[in-house]
Amino acid sequence: MGPFDLLDRWPAPRPCAAVVQRVPGGTTEVVVSEGDPSTVCGWASVTKLLVALAALACVDQGTLDLGDPAGPPGATVRHLLSHSSGLAMEGDEVLAPPAKRRIYSNSGIEVVARRMEELTDRPWREILLRQVAGPIGMRSVFFPPERSPAWGAKSDFSDMVALAAELLAPRIVSAETFEEAVSVVFPGLPGAVPGVGSYESCDWGLGFEIKGFKVPHWTAPGGSPRTFCHFGRSGAFIWVDPDAAVACVVGGGARFGSWAKQEWPRFSDAVLGEFS
């Protein structure tokens, strides 16, 4: 039984899925893909990766500084991207001082998007398309009206695969900046991954969840602690195991639920077993 046979265990509809490998020379190759690449997928919170990459590109360009004050008093862009600003998930309520707890916050990502709007004098939708989607080669990503930069993107599945390939071999962000983004920011903060679990040390980078030593977790149990990732309530996810040089992306299937906490790790472990 191959990894993709495990998708038969998932609730309907069957998702699109792909595995990307880094090959000699630093390029990437889609080694297996299942499903119609033109399937329109809701990204949900995977959208946050677009905001993070756009912010990192602005950092490289000198438009934005991760130490810029933003959000609650004492917080910075770095706090907001790493979900350590103290902002609640939604709204303006402040639940903790900066760098004391890992509080997953849609509001924090929205503040980063507004900050980029102020600095560039462009709407956040245009910023994400110019800084990320266009350079990566995405052609279908869009944001329906009234959608948030924290969870609102949709695209053909092929564009999700393009993002996974970019994360495995980054081109639009400098190596130094990207390495900071996929390393733990403010280590040791307690917190929770919504729908998955609470942890004494809830590791996060700049927009990217870091697997670290979280148990249970939604990625491969046998994967590297350096795995960086994100999933959305839509059932979409991307994870990248830098030590195995493998990325996996899923979209267009059943919404996240209790079933995923068993099936996603089982599938992800099988992917690593087959392709790393």
C-alpha positions as CSV (number, residue, x, y, z in Angstrom):
1,M,0.0,0.0,0.0
2,G,1.4,3.4,-1.0
3,P,0.9,6.7,0.9
4,F,-1.8,7.9,-1.4
5,D,-3.9,4.8,-0.9
6,L,-4.4,6.0,2.7
7,L,-6.5,8.9,1.3
8,D,-9.3,6.4,0.8
9,R,-9.7,6.4,4.6
10,W,-10.4,10.1,4.7
11,P,-13.9,11.6,4.6
12,A,-15.3,12.6,1.2
13,P,-14.5,14.4,-0.9
14,R,-11.2,12.8,-1.6
15,P,-8.5,15.6,-1.6
16,C,-5.9,16.6,-4.0
17,A,-2.4,15.8,-2.8
18,A,1.2,16.2,-3.9
19,V,4.7,15.5,-2.8
20,V,7.6,17.8,-3.7
21,Q,11.3,16.9,-3.4
22,R,14.4,19.1,-3.5
23,V,16.8,17.7,-6.1
24,P,20.5,18.3,-6.7
25,G,21.1,21.9,-7.8
26,G,18.6,23.3,-5.3
27,T,15.6,23.0,-7.5
28,T,12.4,21.1,-6.8
29,E,10.4,18.4,-8.5
30,V,6.8,17.2,-8.0
31,V,7.3,13.5,-7.6
32,V,3.7,12.5,-7.2
33,S,0.4,14.3,-7.5
34,E,-3.2,13.1,-7.3
35,G,-6.4,14.9,-8.2
36,D,-7.3,17.6,-10.7
37,P,-4.8,20.5,-10.4
38,S,-7.5,22.9,-11.4
39,T,-9.6,22.0,-8.4
40,V,-10.4,25.2,-6.5
41,C,-9.2,24.9,-2.9
42,G,-10.0,27.1,0.1
43,W,-6.8,27.8,2.0
44,A,-8.3,28.9,5.3
45,S,-5.4,29.6,7.7
46,V,-2.7,28.5,5.2
47,T,-3.3,32.0,3.8
48,K,-1.2,33.2,6.7
49,L,1.9,31.9,4.9
50,L,1.2,34.4,2.1
51,V,1.2,37.3,4.6
52,A,4.3,35.9,6.3
53,L,6.2,35.6,3.0
54,A,5.1,39.1,1.9
55,A,6.3,40.5,5.2
56,L,9.6,38.8,4.9
57,A,10.0,40.1,1.3
58,C,9.3,43.6,2.6
59,V,12.0,43.0,5.3
60,D,14.5,42.1,2.6
61,Q,13.6,45.2,0.6
62,G,14.0,47.5,3.7
63,T,10.3,48.5,3.7
64,L,9.5,46.7,6.9
65,D,11.5,45.8,10.1
66,L,10.5,42.9,12.3
67,G,11.3,45.1,15.3
68,D,8.8,47.7,14.2
69,P,6.2,48.4,16.9
70,A,2.8,47.0,15.9
71,G,-0.2,45.6,17.7
72,P,-0.5,45.8,21.6
73,P,1.8,48.1,23.6
74,G,5.3,46.6,23.6
75,A,4.6,44.2,20.7
76,T,6.4,44.2,17.3
77,V,5.9,42.7,13.9
78,R,8.0,39.8,15.1
79,H,5.6,39.2,18.0
80,L,2.6,39.3,15.7
81,L,3.9,36.9,13.1
82,S,4.9,34.4,15.8
83,H,1.6,34.6,17.6
84,S,3.2,35.9,20.8
85,S,1.9,39.5,20.8
86,G,-0.8,38.7,23.4
87,L,-3.7,39.5,21.0
88,A,-6.7,37.2,21.2
89,M,-7.7,35.1,18.3
90,E,-10.2,37.6,17.1
91,G,-10.7,41.3,18.0
92,D,-8.6,43.7,19.9
93,E,-8.6,42.1,23.3
94,V,-5.1,41.6,24.8
95,L,-4.8,38.4,26.8
96,A,-1.1,38.5,27.8
97,P,2.0,40.7,27.6
98,P,4.2,40.2,24.5
99,A,6.4,37.1,24.5
100,K,4.7,35.4,27.5
101,R,2.2,33.0,25.7
102,R,1.7,31.6,22.3
103,I,-1.9,32.8,21.5
104,Y,-2.9,31.9,18.0
105,S,-4.3,35.1,16.6
106,N,-6.0,35.9,13.3
107,S,-6.1,39.5,14.5
108,G,-2.3,39.6,14.8
109,I,-1.9,38.6,11.1
110,E,-4.4,41.2,10.1
111,V,-2.4,43.8,11.9
112,V,0.7,42.8,10.0
113,A,-1.3,43.1,6.7
114,R,-2.5,46.6,7.7
115,R,1.1,47.6,8.6
116,M,2.3,46.6,5.1
117,E,-0.6,48.6,3.6
118,E,0.5,51.7,5.6
119,L,4.1,51.3,4.5
120,T,3.5,50.6,0.8
121,D,0.3,52.5,0.2
122,R,-1.2,49.4,-1.5
123,P,-4.1,47.2,-0.4
124,W,-3.0,44.0,1.3
125,R,-4.5,41.9,-1.6
126,E,-2.2,43.6,-4.1
127,I,0.8,43.2,-1.8
128,L,0.3,39.5,-1.5
129,L,-0.1,39.1,-5.2
130,R,2.9,41.3,-6.1
131,Q,5.3,40.1,-3.5
132,V,4.4,36.4,-3.4
133,A,1.9,35.0,-5.8
134,G,3.3,36.6,-9.0
135,P,7.0,35.9,-8.3
136,I,6.2,32.3,-7.4
137,G,4.2,31.7,-10.5
138,M,0.8,31.4,-9.0
139,R,-1.9,32.3,-11.5
140,S,-5.2,31.6,-9.8
141,V,-5.0,32.7,-6.2
142,F,-7.7,35.2,-5.2
143,F,-9.4,36.6,-2.1
144,P,-13.2,36.8,-2.2
145,P,-14.7,40.1,-0.8
146,E,-14.8,40.4,2.9
147,R,-12.2,37.7,3.4
148,S,-9.4,38.2,5.9
149,P,-5.7,38.1,5.1
150,A,-5.5,35.6,7.9
151,W,-7.7,33.0,6.3
152,G,-9.3,34.1,3.0
153,A,-7.3,32.8,0.1
154,K,-8.6,30.4,-2.6
155,S,-6.8,29.0,-5.6
156,D,-6.4,26.1,-8.0
157,F,-4.6,23.2,-6.3
158,S,-1.7,23.8,-8.6
159,D,-1.0,27.1,-6.9
160,M,-0.8,25.4,-3.5
161,V,1.8,23.0,-5.0
162,A,3.8,26.0,-6.3
163,L,3.8,27.5,-2.8
164,A,5.0,24.2,-1.3
165,A,7.9,24.1,-3.9
166,E,8.8,27.7,-3.0
167,L,9.0,26.8,0.7
168,L,11.2,23.8,0.0
169,A,13.6,25.9,-2.1
170,P,13.0,29.6,-1.4
171,R,13.7,32.2,-4.1
172,I,11.7,35.3,-3.2
173,V,13.2,35.7,0.3
174,S,16.8,35.8,1.3
175,A,18.3,32.6,2.9
176,E,19.1,34.5,6.1
177,T,15.6,36.0,6.4
178,F,13.9,32.7,5.6
179,E,16.1,30.8,8.1
180,E,14.9,33.1,10.8
181,A,11.3,32.6,9.8
182,V,11.5,28.8,10.0
183,S,13.4,28.8,13.3
184,V,11.7,29.0,16.7
185,V,10.9,32.6,17.8
186,F,10.7,33.2,21.5
187,P,11.4,29.6,22.5
188,G,9.6,27.9,25.4
189,L,6.3,29.8,25.3
190,P,3.3,27.7,26.3
191,G,0.3,27.7,24.0
192,A,-2.0,25.7,21.8
193,V,-2.4,24.7,18.2
194,P,-6.2,25.1,17.7
195,G,-8.0,21.8,17.3
196,V,-4.8,19.8,17.9
197,G,-3.5,20.3,21.5
198,S,-1.9,22.4,24.2
199,Y,1.8,22.4,24.8
200,E,4.3,23.6,27.5
201,S,6.4,24.7,24.6
202,C,4.4,25.7,21.5
203,D,7.0,26.4,19.0
204,W,6.4,28.9,16.2
205,G,8.5,30.8,13.7
206,L,7.5,33.9,11.7
207,G,4.2,32.8,10.3
208,F,5.2,29.1,10.3
209,E,4.3,26.6,12.9
210,I,7.4,24.6,13.9
211,K,6.7,21.0,14.8
212,G,9.4,20.8,17.5
213,F,8.6,18.2,20.1
214,K,4.9,18.6,20.2
215,V,3.0,15.4,21.0
216,P,0.5,14.8,19.6
217,H,1.0,16.6,16.4
218,W,-0.7,16.7,13.0
219,T,2.4,16.1,10.9
220,A,4.5,12.9,10.6
221,P,5.5,11.5,14.1
222,G,8.8,10.4,12.6
223,G,9.5,13.7,10.9
224,S,12.2,16.2,11.8
225,P,11.5,18.6,14.7
226,R,12.6,21.3,12.3
227,T,9.5,20.6,10.1
228,F,7.7,23.9,9.4
229,C,4.1,23.8,8.4
230,H,0.5,25.2,8.5
231,F,-3.0,23.8,8.1
232,G,-6.4,25.3,7.8
233,R,-9.9,24.5,8.9
234,S,-10.7,23.9,5.2
235,G,-8.6,20.7,5.3
236,A,-5.7,22.2,3.4
237,F,-2.2,21.8,4.7
238,I,1.4,22.2,3.8
239,W,4.4,20.8,5.7
240,V,8.1,20.9,4.8
241,D,10.6,18.6,6.3
242,P,13.9,20.3,5.6
243,D,16.0,17.4,6.8
244,A,14.2,15.0,4.4
245,A,14.1,17.6,1.6
246,V,10.4,16.8,1.2
247,A,7.2,18.9,1.2
248,C,3.7,17.6,1.2
249,V,0.5,19.6,0.3
250,V,-3.2,18.7,0.5
251,G,-6.2,20.7,-0.6
252,G,-9.8,20.5,-1.7
253,G,-10.8,17.6,0.6
254,A,-12.9,17.3,3.8
255,R,-12.8,20.0,6.4
256,F,-10.5,19.5,9.4
257,G,-12.0,17.5,12.2
258,S,-11.2,14.9,14.8
259,W,-10.6,12.4,12.0
260,A,-7.6,14.4,10.8
261,K,-5.6,14.0,14.0
262,Q,-5.2,10.3,13.2
263,E,-5.2,10.3,9.4
264,W,-2.9,13.3,8.7
265,P,0.0,11.9,10.8
266,R,-0.5,8.4,9.3
267,F,-0.4,9.8,5.8
268,S,2.5,12.1,6.5
269,D,4.6,9.3,8.0
270,A,3.9,7.2,5.0
271,V,5.0,10.0,2.6
272,L,8.3,10.4,4.5
273,G,8.8,6.6,4.4
274,E,8.3,6.5,0.7
275,F,10.0,9.7,-0.5
276,S,12.7,10.7,2.0
